[in-house]
Amino acid sequence: MIVYQKAYDLYHTVYRMMKLLAHFKQDGLIEIDRLRIWDYYLLYPNKMKNIRLKREEKDVKQIINNFIIKEDNPYEMVINDRKMFEKIKPYQMTAIKCLASYGIVNKDYLQENRISNINKKIFDDYAEDFKDVSVQEENAIKLLTSHFYQISLFGVDGLKSRTGLLESKYDA
């Protein structure tokens, strides 16, 4: 039996990242680790329930519980989130470099582990392709690119620490 796993599909990874970047409305820099975390939660939206949130973020927890509901696929079971996150890292990094080679993101900032000003014209050309996303995907993308962009990536209450996907113990 052949089972398709979209986590290991480079083209699907490029497509997911383009969807995230197309919905990202702010100008500025995005850390590569932040984009990778967003991609992971777009790939496995049910895992967003495991993100540690503060008491003040009850509304975000409620949004996740009410609007980001997907049945678990038995062929996509993830036992250890951190290991899976590391397994898909080569695909994510190759996808980011691919986007840089096409001029969608500025490749000058890749050395600093950041992505800068996104080429909005390319997203306008493919706007129709990004419109037919499911309600769950749209809710996940909006939440990731708005609320989880405002959270610092580093520190005790940073995104790396809250998700547990990346080591944050030695962050400044």
C-alpha positions in Angstrom: 0.0 0.0 0.0 1.3 3.5 -0.9 0.5 6.3 1.5 1.0 9.9 0.6 2.5 12.0 3.3 2.2 15.7 2.5 4.8 16.6 5.1 7.5 15.0 2.9 6.3 16.6 -0.3 8.6 19.5 -1.3 6.0 21.0 -3.7 3.3 20.9 -1.0 5.7 22.6 1.4 6.3 25.4 -1.1 2.5 25.7 -1.6 1.9 25.9 2.2 4.5 28.5 2.7 3.2 30.6 -0.2 -0.3 30.4 1.3 1.1 31.6 4.7 3.1 34.4 3.0 0.1 35.4 0.8 -2.0 36.0 3.9 0.7 37.7 5.9 -0.2 41.4 5.6 2.4 43.1 7.7 5.6 44.5 6.2 8.8 43.5 8.0 10.9 40.5 8.8 9.8 37.0 9.6 12.2 34.7 11.3 12.7 31.4 9.5 12.0 29.5 12.7 8.7 31.3 13.0 7.7 30.5 9.4 8.7 26.9 10.0 6.5 26.7 13.1 3.6 28.3 11.2 4.1 25.7 8.5 4.0 22.9 11.0 0.8 24.0 12.4 -0.7 24.5 9.0 0.3 21.0 8.2 -1.1 19.6 11.5 -3.8 22.2 12.6 -5.1 19.9 15.4 -1.7 20.3 17.1 -2.5 24.0 17.8 -4.4 22.8 20.8 -1.1 21.8 22.4 0.3 25.3 22.3 0.7 26.7 25.8 -1.3 29.9 26.0 -1.5 32.5 28.8 -4.7 33.2 30.8 -5.3 36.4 28.9 -5.4 34.4 25.7 -8.6 32.5 26.5 -10.2 33.9 23.3 -7.4 32.4 21.2 -7.9 29.0 22.9 -11.6 29.3 22.2 -11.0 30.1 18.6 -8.7 27.1 18.3 -11.2 24.8 19.9 -14.2 26.0 17.9 -12.9 26.8 14.5 -9.8 24.6 13.9 -11.3 21.2 14.1 -10.1 18.4 11.8 -10.5 14.7 12.2 -7.3 12.9 12.9 -6.0 10.9 10.0 -4.7 7.5 11.2 -2.0 7.6 8.5 -0.8 11.0 9.7 -0.3 10.1 13.4 2.5 12.1 14.9 3.8 10.6 18.1 6.6 13.1 18.9 6.0 16.7 17.6 9.7 17.7 18.0 11.0 14.8 16.1 8.5 15.3 13.3 9.4 19.0 13.2 13.1 18.1 12.8 12.3 15.5 10.1 10.5 18.0 7.9 13.2 20.7 8.4 15.1 19.8 5.2 11.9 20.1 3.1 11.0 23.4 4.8 14.5 24.9 4.3 14.6 23.8 0.6 11.1 25.4 0.1 12.3 28.7 1.6 15.4 28.6 -0.6 13.2 27.8 -3.6 11.0 30.9 -2.8 14.2 33.0 -2.6 15.5 31.7 -5.9 12.2 32.8 -7.6 12.4 36.2 -6.0 9.4 35.8 -3.8 11.4 36.5 -0.7 14.6 38.5 -0.4 17.5 36.0 -0.3 19.8 38.6 1.2 18.2 38.1 4.6 18.4 34.2 4.6 21.9 34.4 6.0 20.4 36.2 9.1 17.7 33.5 9.4 15.0 35.9 8.4 12.7 36.5 5.4 12.0 40.0 4.3 9.6 41.9 2.1 7.6 39.6 0.1 7.0 40.1 -3.6 3.3 40.9 -3.5 2.9 41.0 -7.3 3.5 37.2 -7.5 0.8 36.6 -5.0 -1.6 38.7 -7.0 -1.0 36.5 -10.0 -1.9 33.4 -8.0 -4.6 34.9 -5.9 -7.3 32.6 -7.4 -5.2 29.5 -6.3 -5.2 30.6 -2.7 -8.9 31.4 -2.5 -10.1 27.9 -2.4 -8.7 27.0 1.0 -10.9 25.2 3.6 -12.5 27.2 6.4 -10.3 25.4 8.9 -7.1 26.3 6.9 -8.2 29.9 6.5 -8.8 30.2 10.3 -5.5 28.5 11.1 -3.6 30.8 8.7 -5.3 34.0 10.0 -4.5 33.0 13.6 -0.9 32.0 12.9 -0.1 35.1 10.8 -1.8 37.6 13.2 -1.7 36.4 16.9 1.3 34.2 16.7 3.3 36.9 14.8 2.9 39.3 17.7 4.4 36.8 20.2 8.1 37.0 20.6 10.0 34.0 19.2 12.5 33.9 22.1 12.3 33.7 25.9 10.2 31.9 28.5 6.9 33.1 26.9 8.2 33.0 23.4 6.8 30.9 20.6 9.6 28.4 20.6 9.0 27.7 24.3 5.2 27.7 24.1 5.2 25.2 21.2 8.0 23.0 22.4 9.1 22.4 18.8 12.5 24.1 19.1 14.9 24.4 22.0 14.4 27.7 23.8 16.4 27.1 27.0 19.4 29.0 25.9 17.7 31.9 24.1 18.6 35.4 25.2 
